[in-house]
Structures are given as structure tokens and as C-alpha cells.
């Protein structure tokens, strides 16, 4: 890993933003406007409407009155991954980003990422600091912020090792800009993993290209909708962790493993980390007095990913917690205190990730 300051350049690179859209036409004006307002690049937009039953296609075609905007319309609903891949297939610019219709690129974000790749020809993917918004948040007044910009550049294999060691992705998705040459080399998104593209695709990219981050200013805004809110803090994480484990297994797939030294050891480390996280989340659910069924699902995932994890100390602790919860018992005061401390650590990790890009 190396950190450096941006290199000055007068280049005004062309960047395309692919916007997959399904029933999100109300966000298109803001999403497209945020791209076209980037004055330090030559911006293009490809809207892919996935057979939306509302007025999304009409909104896209209205925006296509600007010659920089192109619309692809699906006759039948094909899903987000197909929409992303169809958009990528028509991109002709040197750099590209995929941004959901309800997300936004921050002012100047595309230029900052493209200039980094112009200065670092081995870098195939750039990400940065995102901001989460809810349905009520107004992004109109949100800017990139007047922070000093630095670049962090990792060798691709180094970035994969960090991801495997932590067992997670360091990316949300809308903050990523990639080199089209790299996309053509590694191939499109994998339709078999529709919910882990923020990990599966970057892993394949890092197998052959270096990875970099723009530090400092905001790079994108990711919207979290009210209906995404879970009844339990970790409800839904079981399936997410299953997909995460499947995404890590792509480094052992033919065509990728040849480019990743000691891929078998890295995969083993990633599976161990995912199983460990599943057990930790199960334990936290129980320690916080949450849903025993959610904890049970997480325990089951840990066993699916790495059976031996269930025999370790945390696996045995989860079993004891499940027995107590299903018997009608409540977590002890000490357990609740430990969970409160864990929540504080979460905030510290989030702050570290926001500034450094790994956690």
C-alpha cells in the first residue's frame, strides 16, 4: 500500500455512468443531473430501464433529449445484474461507473477517480467515501466537502488479502469508478450472485489490476429505503453472509485462480472470517435480547460455510445462548453490557473505514 497526493493534469476524460432503473423513475432527474453536472470530465449516461411498470421509461426518454444520455429499454424484467451488464456492453468511454437510479455521485467524484487512474495506469478500480441517505434526506445540499485529497493505492493481490482476512467487502457500490479496459478483461457481473456484486466483481478486478481509493471528499451517496430497515438488527444477514461466502469462492474459479497466488489459502481464510462473523452476529443478537430464530439462522450459516467453526468457543457459546433463549431466559446484565461495548466499537470501525477505506 502506498499513499500519495494527486498529480496535476489538464485532462478532461470521458466517463460513462450506467444507471440501472426499475420502478425508480422519480430519482432519475437527480441521478442523471448529478452526472451531467460534473464539469471536470466529459460525462455520458446510459439508463437501462428494466421493464418498469411505472413511468420510469418515460422519465428516461425525456432525459435522453440531452445527447449525452442514452436509454436502453428491456421488454421483460431481467433483474439488476442483467441491466448493469447491458449498460456496460454499450460503453465506449475509457472509464465507467454503475450507479443505481436512487443513488448519486458526489460533485467532482468522477474527475477525482479518473485522474487517479490516468496517473496510475496499473489501477483498474477506484472507490472512495460514500454517504448513506434515507428516504427523507434531501441530497440537494450535500457536497463533496472541502477536504484535502490523497490517494491510496494497493496492489490488487494485497487488497484481496485484506478482504479475505476480514471476510468482507470494503465497498458499497455507487462510489466505484473502473477502467473499461479492465471490465473487458475480467468480464461482466456474475448473474449467479445478484446480491454480492459489491464483492464478487471487485475481487475479480483486483486479481489482475491494482485497486485505489480517493481519500477525503465524499464520492457518492447511497440511499437506504425505509423498507430496507430490519425488525432485528441482524435479520437478513444470514442470506447476505451466504452470498458473501459464494462471492469469495470466485477467486478459486477457473480464469481467476490462475491470477491469484495461493488462492486456496486465501479462500480458506475468507471462509473462516465469514463463519466467525456469522457466529459473532448470532451471539450479539442473543446478548442484545433479540430474536432467537435470527441467531439460529446465523449459526446455521456459520456451519454451512465452515463446519469446524461450530466447535470453537464462540460456536459453543451461541449454542448455550440459543438454549437459554428458547427456554424463555433473558440475557444477563453482563451480556447486555458487552453488547453495548460492541456497538461503540462498531462506531470506531465505521469511522476508521470512512477515512482509510478498509476495516
ZAMARGU-4260 file (C-alpha; in steps of 0.2 Angstrom, whole numbers, plus 5000, padded with zeros to 4 digits):
<rodrens>
0) 5000/5000/5000 | 5006/5017/4996 | 4998/5035/4999 | 5002/5049/4988 | 4995/5066/4983
5) 4985/5069/4967 | 4995/5073/4951 | 4990/5089/4942 | 4983/5086/4925 | 4973/5096/4912
10) 4965/5081/4905 | 4946/5080/4904 | 4942/5062/4902 | 4926/5054/4896 | 4917/5045/4909
15) 4900/5035/4907 | 4888/5031/4921 | 4877/5016/4919 | 4861/5019/4928 | 4850/5003/4930
20) 4832/5008/4934 | 4817/4998/4940 | 4802/5007/4946 | 4814/5022/4952 | 4809/5035/4939
25) 4806/5048/4952 | 4825/5048/4956 | 4831/5049/4938 | 4832/5068/4937 | 4843/5069/4952
30) 4854/5054/4947 | 4857/5060/4929 | 4858/5078/4934 | 4872/5074/4946 | 4882/5065/4932
35) 4880/5079/4919 | 4885/5092/4932 | 4902/5085/4933 | 4912/5099/4924 | 4929/5092/4925
40) 4925/5077/4914 | 4916/5073/4898 | 4901/5064/4906 | 4889/5052/4897 | 4874/5042/4904
45) 4867/5026/4899 | 4850/5022/4908 | 4844/5004/4907 | 4825/5003/4911 | 4821/4985/4917
50) 4803/4985/4910 | 4797/4996/4924 | 4778/4996/4926 | 4778/5014/4931 | 4784/5030/4922
55) 4802/5026/4923 | 4805/5023/4905 | 4796/5039/4900 | 4807/5049/4913 | 4822/5041/4905
60) 4817/5046/4887 | 4813/5063/4892 | 4831/5065/4899 | 4838/5057/4883 | 4833/5074/4875
65) 4851/5078/4880 | 4863/5070/4868 | 4874/5064/4882 | 4860/5052/4888 | 4856/5036/4881
70) 4842/5024/4885 | 4841/5005/4884 | 4823/4998/4887 | 4820/4980/4892 | 4805/4972/4885
75) 4804/4960/4900 | 4810/4962/4918 | 4828/4954/4919 | 4835/4960/4935 | 4848/4972/4941
80) 4863/4962/4935 | 4857/4960/4918 | 4853/4978/4917 | 4871/4983/4923 | 4879/4971/4910
85) 4868/4978/4896 | 4873/4995/4900 | 4892/4991/4901 | 4890/4982/4884 | 4887/4999/4875
90) 4900/5010/4884 | 4914/5017/4873 | 4922/5029/4885 | 4939/5025/4895 | 4931/5025/4912
95) 4914/5019/4918 | 4903/5019/4934 | 4887/5009/4939 | 4876/5019/4950 | 4858/5014/4954
100) 4844/5026/4950 | 4841/5031/4968 | 4860/5034/4972 | 4870/5049/4967 | 4888/5053/4963
105) 4895/5067/4973 | 4901/5084/4964 | 4918/5081/4956 | 4919/5062/4961 | 4921/5056/4943
110) 4935/5068/4939 | 4944/5063/4955 | 4943/5045/4951 | 4948/5046/4933 | 4963/5057/4936
115) 4969/5044/4948 | 4968/5031/4935 | 4976/5042/4922 | 4991/5044/4934 | 4991/5026/4939
120) 4990/5015/4924 | 4990/4999/4934 | 4974/5004/4944 | 4958/4996/4937 | 4946/5001/4950
125) 4944/5017/4961 | 4932/5019/4976 | 4930/5032/4990 | 4919/5038/5004 | 4901/5036/5002
130) 4887/5044/5012 | 4871/5034/5017 | 4854/5044/5015 | 4837/5039/5020 | 4821/5042/5010
135) 4818/5059/5019 | 4835/5065/5016 | 4837/5079/5004 | 4854/5077/4994 | 4852/5093/4986
140) 4863/5102/4999 | 4876/5088/5001 | 4893/5092/4993 | 4909/5083/4992 | 4916/5094/5006
145) 4932/5104/5006 | 4944/5090/5012 | 4962/5088/5006 | 4963/5074/4993 | 4975/5060/4995
150) 4976/5043/4985 | 4979/5026/4992 | 4985/5013/4980 | 4985/4994/4984 | 4992/4980/4974
155) 4977/4970/4969 | 4983/4954/4977 | 4986/4964/4993 | 4968/4971/4993 | 4962/4953/4990
160) 4972/4948/5006 | 4964/4961/5016 | 4947/4957/5010 | 4949/4939/5014 | 4957/4942/5031
165) 4942/4952/5036 | 4929/4942/5026 | 4920/4957/5019 | 4919/4970/5005 | 4925/4987/5009
170) 4914/4994/4995 | 4895/5000/4995 | 4895/5001/4976 | 4890/5019/4969 | 4907/5026/4974
175) 4916/5015/4962 | 4924/5020/4945 | 4933/5007/4934 | 4943/5007/4919 | 4934/4999/4904
180) 4949/4990/4898 | 4949/4981/4915 | 4930/4977/4913 | 4933/4970/4896 | 4947/4959/4903
185) 4938/4952/4918 | 4921/4951/4911 | 4904/4957/4917 | 4895/4955/4933 | 4890/4937/4938
190) 4872/4934/4937 | 4873/4919/4949 | 4877/4931/4963 | 4864/4945/4961 | 4866/4952/4979
195) 4885/4952/4981 | 4891/4962/4966 | 4900/4974/4978 | 4912/4960/4982 | 4912/4947/4968
200) 4916/4960/4954 | 4930/4969/4964 | 4938/4953/4968 | 4940/4948/4950 | 4946/4965/4946
205) 4959/4965/4960 | 4965/4948/4953 | 4973/4957/4938 | 4973/4976/4942 | 4978/4987/4957
210) 4965/4995/4967 | 4965/5013/4973 | 4954/5025/4984 | 4951/5043/4984 | 4953/5049/5002
215) 4945/5064/5009 | 4930/5071/5000 | 4913/5062/4998 | 4912/5052/4982 | 4894/5045/4982
220) 4878/5045/4991 | 4869/5028/4993 | 4850/5028/4998 | 4844/5016/5011 | 4825/5015/5010
225) 4813/5013/5024 | 4808/4996/5018 | 4826/4990/5020 | 4825/4993/5039 | 4825/4976/5048
230) 4815/4972/5063 | 4830/4964/5071 | 4847/4972/5070 | 4854/4957/5060 | 4839/4950/5052
235) 4843/4946/5034 | 4862/4945/5037 | 4861/4926/5036 | 4857/4926/5017 | 4869/4941/5015
240) 4883/4930/5023 | 4879/4915/5012 | 4881/4926/4996 | 4897/4934/5003 | 4905/4917/5005
245) 4899/4912/4987 | 4907/4928/4981 | 4924/4924/4989 | 4924/4907/4981 | 4925/4916/4964
250) 4944/4918/4967 | 4945/4899/4966 | 4936/4899/4949 | 4944/4894/4933 | 4950/4910/4925
255) 4953/4919/4941 | 4963/4907/4952 | 4977/4907/4940 | 4980/4926/4943 | 4979/4924/4962
260) 4994/4917/4971 | 4989/4904/4985 | 4971/4907/4981 | 4966/4891/4991 | 4974/4898/5007
265) 4965/4915/5004 | 4948/4906/5001 | 4951/4896/5017 | 4954/4912/5027 | 4939/4921/5020
270) 4928/4907/5024 | 4934/4906/5042 | 4931/4925/5043 | 4913/4924/5036 | 4909/4910/5048
275) 4917/4919/5063 | 4906/4934/5059 | 4890/4924/5057 | 4893/4917/5075 | 4898/4934/5082
280) 4882/4941/5075 | 4872/4927/5082 | 4880/4930/5099 | 4876/4948/5098 | 4858/4945/5093
285) 4856/4934/5109 | 4866/4946/5120 | 4855/4960/5115 | 4839/4951/5119 | 4835/4949/5101
290) 4826/4936/5090 | 4832/4918/5094 | 4827/4912/5076 | 4838/4925/5068 | 4853/4919/5079
295) 4849/4901/5074 | 4849/4906/5056 | 4866/4914/5058 | 4873/4899/5067 | 4867/4888/5053
300) 4876/4899/5040 | 4892/4898/5050 | 4891/4879/5049 | 4887/4879/5031 | 4902/4890/5027
305) 4915/4881/5039 | 4908/4867/5049 | 4923/4867/5061 | 4919/4884/5067 | 4904/4877/5077
310) 4916/4868/5088 | 4925/4883/5094 | 4922/4893/5109 | 4910/4906/5101 | 4900/4892/5092
315) 4898/4883/5109 | 4893/4900/5117 | 4880/4903/5104 | 4873/4885/5107 | 4871/4889/5126
320) 4863/4906/5122 | 4850/4898/5110 | 4846/4885/5123 | 4843/4899/5136 | 4833/4910/5124
325) 4822/4896/5118 | 4819/4891/5136 | 4812/4909/5139 | 4828/4916/5148 | 4834/4933/5145
330) 4852/4939/5143 | 4862/4943/5159 | 4867/4960/5163 | 4885/4957/5159 | 4880/4951/5141
335) 4870/4967/5138 | 4885/4977/5144 | 4896/4968/5132 | 4884/4971/5118 | 4884/4990/5122
340) 4903/4990/5121 | 4902/4981/5104 | 4891/4994/5097 | 4903/5008/5102 | 4917/4998/5093
345) 4906/4997/5078 | 4906/5016/5078 | 4925/5016/5079 | 4927/5004/5065 | 4915/5014/5054
350) 4925/5030/5057 | 4941/5021/5053 | 4933/5013/5037 | 4927/5031/5032 | 4944/5038/5032
355) 4955/5024/5027 | 4944/5013/5016 | 4947/4996/5024 | 4940/4990/5041
</rodrens>
